[in-house]
Amino acid sequence: MQDKPSKNGNAMKIRPIYVIIPVLIGIGAVVWLFWGEFGNFNWNAVNFTSGAIAWLLLAVVAVAAREMGYMWRYRRLTDGDLSWLQSFKVCMLCEFTSAITPTAVGGSSMAMIFMNREGINLGRGTALMIITLFLDELFFVISCPIIVAFTPFDSLFGTFDVDFSIGLKWVFWGVYALIAAWTALLFVGIIARPQGLKRLLVVMFSLPLLRQWKRKAARMAVNMASASAEARSKSIKWWLEAFAATAFSWTGRYVMVSFLFLAFVPGCDQWLVFARQGVIWLLLLVCPTPGGSGVSEWLFSEYYADMVASAQAALVIALAWRILSYYIYLVIGLAVIPSWLKPAMKK
């Protein structure tokens, strides 16, 4: 028997300020980074040829492919209980909430509410939300070493600014270690030893220094147990398909940037463009600003500075990247939310 749609979802309100602040931060970062280029922008330095337009269209296709991957994953995780249209709504709402909350929080933390509105039991939705989190983290744990193994180390972390390159290496490996540890914890909690982890959390958060978070730890343990019951009942084929959908989606996100570079800097090392996306998105997982606003624009422009000779081309690529990876979801999310809230308003 399924739960009724959560009242939390019914009461969901999006204040304009939640959208305006990250947009202003992002635009402000772009203006600050490229201030010298706005006044005397040379459009002749940017070749909008028919080939460039074709690559830009393929970048849009890559964005669509990314969302198809996420929709495929929700279809697989729910064993087809969510239709393609319902999966689309859940994806867009998750993307929207990701855009207006710190990336360290992520829109997937609201996925159980969105799935509940589409008819998925809230307890099951919470379990599936934890599984999606595990799959995303697992993708980075597996893909980052592959990227490092097949990319010259010095090239991967940039050659434009020595201090930036060294700092990026340290931050990258530090964040990777945190993600790997968190992924291992999720693996133990939902697959290997859920009861053992539950007991460990109870003991740890009974200590004086951690006692204030004991209630949250207990709630986490309950959610992990629910996720474990869901996960351990699935076949290897189910897991492989869910992970394949996850990898397909993230790959689409990376390839989109490759298409942007093919449009404006066709002679650059395309594998390096792709590989550096893995580094960027790993770092953005722990970004404290809404949707990575400000940080992502700065990181992208600095990191790819040694691959784009023209400042005008760099500006166009940076803007196109943020439009296709961020601003587009603000627009689509705002369009989807009214129809998502409409059934609740009728009750």
Secondary structure as UniProt FT lines:
FT   HELIX           7..10
FT   HELIX           16..33
FT   HELIX           35..38
FT   TURN            39..40
FT   HELIX           43..45
FT   HELIX           50..77
FT   TURN            78..80
FT   HELIX           84..100
FT   TURN            103..105
FT   HELIX           107..110
FT   HELIX           111..117
FT   TURN            118..119
FT   HELIX           122..149
FT   HELIX           153..156
FT   HELIX           162..187
FT   HELIX           188..192
FT   HELIX           194..204
FT   TURN            205..206
FT   TURN            208..210
FT   HELIX           211..213
FT   HELIX           214..231
FT   TURN            232..233
FT   HELIX           236..264
FT   TURN            266..267
FT   HELIX           270..284
FT   TURN            285..286
FT   TURN            291..294
FT   HELIX           295..303
FT   HELIX           305..307
FT   HELIX           311..322
FT   HELIX           323..327
FT   HELIX           328..346
//
